[in-house]
Amino acid sequence: MTNDTGENIMLKRSTINQSIEIARRVFAAAGLHLPAFATWSVEEWDRCGREADEIRDCMLGWDVTDFGSGDFANIGRTLFTLRNGRHNDSRYPKTYAEKFILDPEGQRAPAHFHRSKREDIINRGNGLIVLELTASDPEGNPAGGTLQLAVDGVARTIRSGSRVALKPGESICLPPRTIHQFWGEGGDGMVIDGVKYGVSGEVSSVCDDRSDNVFIHGGNRFPELDEDEPRRYYLCQEYPAAQL
């Protein structure tokens, strides 16, 4: 993204580093424990061999993005992918994926849908997780009408463009091609530097973030980065090749 003077606005590595440290604190406070590789250093990864290929190839681990918005506080995401498979790759036969998602109050992903992924969004924190849900037409544009959804296994029909608020522990299943955004609101979420944080989770079919996302108003899932300070952790799209 460029600003009004034509300068390229990139997501700063310092923002990524800070967001990961906040996510570690918030996830721990919510009782969500991360696997050991969540804290592997750059140096450990640089020495790592083929035994960690599933982490590399299935894009497990930290995922911080502003979707190319240049406005991370409002349009962005900090996630940790715990497990995932890979389409058409017999080495990774899992048919499911799971993520923990940090939800700073006011931040959301841009409106988007997935071509093939079916996902449950789960409120794993103490506040509300609010979703705005819209139907799409065959060309991928927002459409009217209604949506048939399930909240914790209970069928619901809502008007396209409506919002659904999930209380702590509740979840909603989103079929493929459901345009969605969601964010945290209210509750007694953890407060860091004046910002309130909630936590959501995603359990889904295999997640392919390189090709399965359709952004309604444009977006770059893995934007350019400004290396304004050294990285503390590799992001899921950055892992170095295995050391043989």
LINKA-V752643 format. One record per helix or strand of 3 or more residues. SS is the DSSP state (2 for helix, 1 for strand). FROM is the first residue (numbers start at 1). LEN is the number of residues. If there is no record, write none. Layout:
SS_FROM_LEN, SS_FROM_LEN
This chain:
2_13_17, 2_36_4, 2_42_5, 2_50_8, 1_61_5, 1_77_7, 1_96_9, 1_112_3, 1_119_5, 1_128_9, 1_146_6, 1_154_6, 1_162_5, 1_171_4, 1_179_7, 1_190_3, 1_195_11, 1_213_3
